[in-house]
Structures are given as C-alpha cells and as structure tokens.
C-alpha cells in the first residue's frame, strides 16, 4: 500500500477497530491525545533505541508519535510506513493509548518530508520535535521542522563537539526560530542538582548567595564536563555574574566571573570515578567569603541513589541531610520536559550566558542554506 | 491559586517544583493519634519525596502519651512503612532528622512554654525562620483549650515569621458552638492565620470542578436554570460506623457529611465565577451560595429532608449488622446514618432547580459524585422511533475513579432510526499516568505556602450550620416518621428518598 496520509489514517483506524480486547472482552479502549511528538533517528540502531523510548513515554503522554529514520540501503522503496498502537493497563481496564507512525525513507526523501509529517499530526495539539543525536548544521528537515514545531528537543550530551554546538544554539536559535522553544535533555539532567543547591539557600540562607566567591564542580575524569559547565553557567546567570575570562573553545578547568562582591572562581574538576557514566556530576561546592566563611556542598554518596546536602559555617555543620537522587533515563527526561509547555526563561538565560563564555561560532554555512 | 514562591532565592527560579514553601516548623497536637500516623506523616513524606518540603523543616509532635523522641519517631516510621514498605533507613533518618516530641496535657501551660523554647531552638539550629504551623488533630473538645494556651504563650504572634493554625473537622456541633469556637479562635488568631480543613477540598476532582467550569467556555452558558433540570450530589460509603460509634452517635450523617463536605461541593458547583483565582474571592462566592439556601421550615423539613438508619443486611455477600447492633451504639438509637435533602438556592441562576444531596453509611459502594442532569430537548423529533430518550447528564466523579462523564444520545449505525445512550468518559487514570495527590498532601503544602483557597472561612462554616439547623433540630426532637431501621445495609437507602424527586423523569442515579 502506498504511503499517503489517507492510507496511514486508514491503517490507524483499522488498527484501533481490530483491537482483540474490544471484540472479546469488551474492555473500554480509550484513546486520549495530549501531544504530537516527532522524532528523528539517524540510523536503524538509533531508530530502535528511540522507538523504545517513545514506547515508554507513551504511557505518560498519550499522543500521536511519528518516528522518522533513513532507509538502511538505497535499494529500499523511497518511503514506507508502519503504524502501531500502544496501550497500558491500569487496574482492570486499558489506560493511556497512543499511536506511533514510523516512516522509513531514503535520505533525499526525508529532506522534503516535513510537509507530509505535518499532515499526519493531530490538529490543535502542540508539536514537539525530538532530535536525539548530534546537532546538524545543514539539514533541511531539521530546519523546517524547527521552524514550525512548538518546541525542539536536543540532547547536548550527544553532541560531538558540545561547545561549538552550544555556541551555535546560543547564537542563532532565537533569531532563526523566534517562535520555537528549545529544550535540552541535558539541561533537565541537572535539574535535580539545581534543586538541591537551591534548597541550601532558602529562607534566611539566601543572604549568603552574594558572598559566594568560589564554585567547584567535580565530574568524571576522561569525560566532557558539559553538565558541570551548565551548572556553573546557571549559577552565574542567576546570581548576575559577568564573565571576565577569554572566550573558550575547549572546556577549561577554571572560569573567572565578576560577582557583586568581587571575583568569583569556578573550577571544573575531573575526579577519578568508578561510575560508568563518567560525564555525571559528582559533587558541587559553593564557598562564601565575607565575614562568614561558609561551605555549601551537594555530594554523591557511596549509594548511587542518594546525595548529601550540607552547609557549614566556620567549619561547623549548620545543616546536613541525605536525599534520594534518581538518574533519569531519556524517556524520563522527555517526560519531565513535555509536562511543561511554557518557555524556560532560566534555560534561555543560561544559554545566553554560555554564549558570552564560548568562542563565537561561524554561522556562515547555515545562513547560506 | 497564587502561591508565594521563594523568589528571594534566585536559584529557585525556573525549577519545575517551584511551589516549595518557606522553611517552617509544623507542630501537631494529637501527634500519637490515628490521623497523624495514617494521613499527615505519609503526606509529609510524599511531599519530601517530591522535593516539595522545605529543606529546613521541623516537626514537633505533642500529645499526652509520655514517650521519648525516639519512640515517637519509631511509631511514625512503623506507620509509614504500611504505605511505604520499601522505606530505607537512610531516607527515613534524613526525613525525620528534625522531628521532636513533647509530652504534655493540652491544658498544661508548661507544655506550651516548653514548646516555645523548642521552637526558638529549632529556628536557631535548623533555620526555620520563626515560621510555625499548629495543626490541631485532636478531639474537638480541646480545640479551645489549645488555642487559648497558644495565645497565652505568645505563639500566635507573627513577629519573626508566620504563625498559622489548622483546625480539623468538626468545627462546632451546631451553629451556636461554631460561632462560639470562631469567636475563641479569633481572639487569638486573625482569620488569615486560620486554616479550617475539609479534606474533600483537597481532592483533585474537587479542584478540577473549578477548572472545568471556569477554564472552558462550553459549560458555563448552560450552567443554570434554563438548561439544568436538577443536580444530584452523592457521597456514599459502604462501611458502617466501625470504631467511631461514640462520635457518630452524637453527630449523625448531617454533621458528619452535609455541613462540611456536601455543602462545600455544592457551593463549588453552584457558585458564580469569582473575580480572581484567589482564596477570598472564591470563598466570597461560596459563601453567597451557602447563604442562598432556602431555609427549611416546619413543613419543608418533612417534604425536603429524609433520614434513614441501616438495619442488618449484606455487603459483597457478607452479612453485616445493623446500626443499632454496632458496638458502642445505643440499641434504641435514632441517629441517622443516611440523609437525603432537597435544597433550593434562591439565586437567579438556580431558581427552581433542586439540588438533591444524599449520603449514607452501609450503602452498596463507596463513591462520591456530582451529576448535573439537563432538561429534555424542547421538541422531540424522534418520538415515532424512540419511546424514551435519556436525559443528558454530566457526571463529575470525585472518588474513587476520578473523572468526568458526559452522557448523550447517539444513533445506532444501521437503516433504522435507533437511538442509544452513550458515555463519553474522561478519567484521570487514562489521560495522565501521574497519580493524583492525596488530599492531605495538597492541603498541608497549601497551608505552608499560605494559600487558603482550599480551606473554609469562618463565615462559611456558620452559614452552613445556619442552613442545616432546622433539619437538625427537627430530627433531634422528633421520632423518625418510619421506624428505624428503614433501609437494609447494602441498599441505596430508604424508599422515602424517592419522594424528594417529585417529577416522574427524575430518578436517583444507580451508581
């Protein structure tokens, strides 16, 4: 059967009609759509991984999902489609169903597939576009989708050259796609760290923020400290610091900022770790000067699922507590991201500040396109 | 619902869980009681797990039992393990590290002085910034005592931080006692410091009532006397009085369910749009509804109010005793375990529309819902083909299966003009995989945030009592019209409740 929007819709209708549960057990099959999610996978292997993630995600965000991937070889038909339904059981009845349309196409077809993709979306619902791999520089499909979607999700942990890609995002996103929000799963990964650090400065403790003069972020040796860099730039952006060093093209070990009470030193410190996920953050410390010398830390415990948050003044512990710490998988990161439809002003501010730290990117190829 | 966010901490901005309250201490009176173990501490733990509890948080439990801090914590931990069997020691230790206990009688002033000293110490050591919440989870007869002692100990003053008091139901036994209690509480706390709790208001669907009505434009135009035939509000329980016989004998179903839960739900269904989504704006509108309840008089109290008491019967195939056979119940008791009221609201919007409220114990199942039944179409086009069209009904299910159903007529596919009633269902569980929060979790968080929207104001309590007093007075001074028991356990109440329906097309919903 030819891949047309009509045929795909017909396949979907047949799929839901032929649900065996409906015929034999008379279980109510309820379909609810809350979103559209279009994902692009660069190859078969990534397609498999992305499909798994979408399947897990479907339970929490019922909607229409479209997965697009290039055909494995050039002899395959230019465009073919598969449809599938995903339902989850809750108690006695089915809950949360969604449908997935998989489009497999030759690369040159994908370039012009955005119009067709949009014709398959559920009307009136937000359109989320997830690009799980390296940030493309000259990709028509990405460009067109980014121009029309409500939000684009990238994962900077998958960028081959994170600094250059982030510099590009910082430089061109808001001018090129003024109506499209940008989300980064890597930014969501540090949310728990942000939350734990923020907790240390609630209430009367907030007064110490102006005295912070040193930040140290420990990450796994031999990995790219993208998340540590995010965390440092987030603190700088929220606390109104100005970058005073040279623009960087590689992750440095030290960054210099100017805070309200003078110089602030940020150390990105590689530490030897056993953890397989080396690019994770392992500890964060904020030191305050002024009259009160304080130390605010959030440190991973031996137990990988807990961290200790603590504040000390003049080497006396003021506050210490152990809290649970969950490492989120991609489906969980997307789940958190999709729950919030409003723009993330703090992320935008942080990305902007990162733009002042990183070397300015060369945008020529993209502009020419 | 405007919630104060910790904006003075710039690191809080943009965090998804930004409804985190300011540091505070929670003082629970009646800390060794059932509510603390079964509801309050699990709710606090859930907030802790969701990172919604402030980092600087202390809990101080107070009750008469002479136990140590460690024993207090041990009891809480054991109770929490019922709902959290996987609870690890490290998580519990972290959660409970600032839990303390004071043993003392509620009339023992020294215990209040000790509390004051402990609160200051906790503020110093744990950074709770002088913010205090006093939660009265005690029998109502000690409310006044606790409140006046808190006042005498200077604990109601808001010098450094906030001071709030949470009062559990029942708030008064009748209008006079509620007015008296309001007066006493207000001698110590200002109205804005008082949080009268009704856990029904913390339920997700009750809050969704407001969203459904005021965030959609399709319902409000038909939400009045022109389109609505009547409204049924049902809160049924399959359980009997259980261990609450002592309380129930002196309260009965009207005090237990109508004065608070059912009247609150009715006022949310019936109220006019508030000018803002803010505590007092919403409470002003609810108050207008409670004040608009047409007073029961010596005639209507017989026509519009039906009482019942269950006799022995069967529930899920199991034989259960009648009310009078329950332990602790007077064998000649005339306490009502079932009531159905027909209420008219004297407003332009609802003139002539009956609100049929029913609630009872030992009914076939536990359920709470609001059903808005619409009038028939003015001209029945299909009368040659269809003998009886079912009315359109919008059902808002509050528990246990939270959601909304719209019942409407549709054509059966085929060559003949057959019409069938279908349900269009929205269930929270099918649309959002995320579970709804427990009512106490929401209400505790709101109280810490200073958001009183889901709490009842003093004048609302008094208006509700005022509306109910003629029925209460009548029932307490007269014998039931038909001898009790007048319904069998496991059935939907006495047949007399049907008399309230008045019109042949009105039927109590079979739930």
Interface residues (C-beta under 8 A of the other chain):
Chain A: X28 X30 X32 X34 X59 X60 X62 X88 X90 X91 X93 X94 X95 X96 X191 X194 X195 X197 X198 X199 X200 X201 X202 X203 X204 X205 X206 X209 X235 X238 X239 X303 X306 X309 X318 X319 X321 X322 X323 X324 X336 X339 X340 X344 X345 X346 X347
Chain B: X6 X8 X9 X10 X11 X12 X13 X14 X15 X16 X17 X20 X22 X23 X49 X51 X54 X55 X56 X90 X91 X93 X94 X97 X126 X127 X128 X129 X425 X426 X427 X429 X430 X431 X432 X433 X434
